[in-house]
């Protein structure tokens, strides 16, 4: 399915869940915040939130450093 992830086209080959997308992208889930079509999706909802064609996903990965 075709998605827009952080403003870039992405072809998702997983089962369509937010959780599968994050796995596919190799995201560190413990340090990730996510919005789907402008709505914040809490981590506890990722496995049951299903994506559809052309959804827009904004993903922020928090990184520590100095």
SULDA-V424173 format. One record per residue. N is the residue number from 1. D_FIRST is the distance of its C-alpha to the first C-alpha in Angstrom with 1 decimal. Layout:
N & D_FIRST
N & D_FIRST
This chain:
1 & 0.0
2 & 3.8
3 & 6.4
4 & 10.1
5 & 12.1
6 & 15.8
7 & 15.6
8 & 13.7
9 & 10.4
10 & 8.2
11 & 5.6
12 & 5.1
13 & 6.7
14 & 8.7
15 & 9.6
16 & 7.9
17 & 11.3
18 & 12.6
19 & 14.8
20 & 12.4
21 & 10.8
22 & 14.4
23 & 15.3
24 & 12.8
25 & 14.3
26 & 17.8
27 & 18.8
28 & 22.2
29 & 21.5
30 & 25.2
31 & 25.1
32 & 21.9
33 & 21.6
34 & 18.5
35 & 17.8
36 & 14.9
37 & 15.5
38 & 19.1
39 & 19.8
40 & 21.0
41 & 19.6
42 & 22.4
43 & 21.8
44 & 23.1
45 & 20.2
46 & 17.3
47 & 17.2
48 & 17.2
49 & 15.0
50 & 11.7
51 & 8.9
52 & 7.3
53 & 5.5
54 & 7.8
55 & 9.5
56 & 12.0
57 & 13.0
58 & 16.5
59 & 17.6
60 & 21.3
61 & 22.8
62 & 26.5
63 & 28.7
64 & 32.4
65 & 35.0
66 & 38.2
